[in-house]
């Protein structure tokens, strides 16, 4: 992809009214655009990151046997009344009455809708277990939107739902999700702390949240310096979970962002909505459910928050919008060799299955280097006069700032080797 | 993919309250589920078709240099007031006031939002032309929803927007889109009639619509039996376009569905929203725009409408949810060979890059054959006792109902050959 044919509106200045580094970099690197506060567009480069994060999530969901579907944004309020969550979530629900005088809302989450769907199809224990998920836009009427795409009115979530005949089945699916979540965040370059949590408005007994310590968080992780036990701030204050265990330890607190939350729901929704199945003994029982969410937009903000320096973003390999940026620096004289090498590297790297961005713009070398650091593609291949005079080109690894000078004929091989290492590292 | 691990809730009966064949088959083949009238979920099989149609659209959009982005569903009404379309589209707009007392609506289309976005970034003729597109959910408050996903309250569209410095640029982008649209519909197995059309609420002078004759349509194509000229019903009645040309010809009319519509907008939006650029001569001018829509959900309904028989769907190769279905028919005795062949074919076909569905359910052969015809995967590989006794298996081509008996060792080669032909046919 040539930069001149790709819409990447970078900006030098820090946008006014932004406090979080990730929010600033999302705007400066041309990843998102604010329509109104709490409502963002993904620009082409940002959409590429979104698609890669979604791709990782899909791979890990499919790997544990979950099936993807796509549920609507528009929900009839009568469904929400069945569980009483029309009132519990009233504060954040966007509601309207349509032309047919139906009371509707924009889905802030999809437990009621998926339960309604499954109820129409699942009748027997032989159809269980089933695990369904989607990646879809959610809506919340937030009074205080914050940190760009972190706390927004419109955001993207992955939500999965498990349906089982008994608690053992639920426990098994819950454990599979637990592991899949770890893998997803690891592949995104995020070290998460998993905490037992309060089930809140979702319901059920057991739940865990996946937190990443970061200043864009609105939660806190409390750690005991004696026993190392950790818990979320809400859980700590609510139940005093840590303190009774280790009376000597001091507690310290870190600000953290919640990226995922998994719940053993039990029968809260299936009982209220009458999603029943016929068990082997001929008895009708409510389906045992679990639900499992990941804030996809938030994951992107958290990745940037954890992978940046004063020059810009340092994308982890698996979520980078491109794998390699080729940066030719043409001079005043004959640029035939630079142009030929640019085309050749582009062709050969694409041939290896890599996503390549070529900065072919007629901009100063300084501007191009700054933009490259800002946009943060993991590997940069610079083709300039001075190095070429020695038969060399330069590779910069964005994550470590390491610069390697290689013979021009071995550049593609070296990049393949570096990209491979990065992929492996990200997958561990 | 094993059928027993994949959520495909087929049904034998024609669902009540459905008039269109495509609507019936969408429900019966387990592709969609109705949440409330005009609001549908895509089930896993339907989502696979959706993704393939989206994939074709993306390929053809990217091929003409368009960049994909993702715009929000929530729009501030103040944007719509700038163009006066808050009133023009008032009838179908879903509106609400949020907690901050902002008047908002759910986007029925995105001209205002994209113009607002481009205005923030494009300042100079050097940044033009630019073509942006998205695949996103749209909302319309429809009083009379019809034909399932054809006229719905929530539906998926591809909308593209071109930005040029002059009319020649617009014309060029319009011609590129015109050609890309033909390719997209061809690849989806749809023969479209392209008609000059009224620009309606979009504005601008020139527009074309892509129609497919089908009973789910709400438009009509008028053809003159003498000169062969064609026009849309609205255009005919509005301007009497055909009749003056050929006074002898009789007109006949076909019901048709509009799948795409492209518009040379000019400066309607850029002037109203002050999306200006500095031209080479230093003068500020409004950007010249075009917009280009495809009703993605509608395309799926139209494909089914055109490719079915009394047994079910006959998916064209490029949009089929799977390429091959393997249908083992185990007997009462030893099924070792059937099971081994099933696994081997699955592995080998997947190895060739094909998407394979294995009907491993413990259902009667009759049920499995009926479901296979209903779900309509292009190629079916049946492994049964009687044929195996002769060392053979059976391949059925769903489109033509042709059945081919092949030696079990050459089944994979034959399927590869048939799939290849189908792909080529679809691409012509």
Interface residues (C-beta under 8 A of the other chain):
Chain A: X5 X6 X7 X9 X33 X35 X36 X39 X40 X41 X42 X43 X44 X46 X47 X50 X65 X67 X68 X69 X70 X71 X72 X73 X74 X75 X76 X94 X95 X96 X98 X99 X100 X102 X106 X113 X116 X117 X120 X121 X130 X132 X137 X139 X141 X142 X143 X153 X154
Chain B: X5 X6 X7 X9 X33 X35 X36 X39 X40 X41 X42 X43 X44 X46 X47 X50 X65 X67 X68 X69 X70 X71 X72 X73 X74 X75 X76 X94 X95 X96 X98 X99 X100 X102 X106 X113 X116 X117 X120 X121 X130 X132 X137 X139 X141 X142 X143 X153 X154
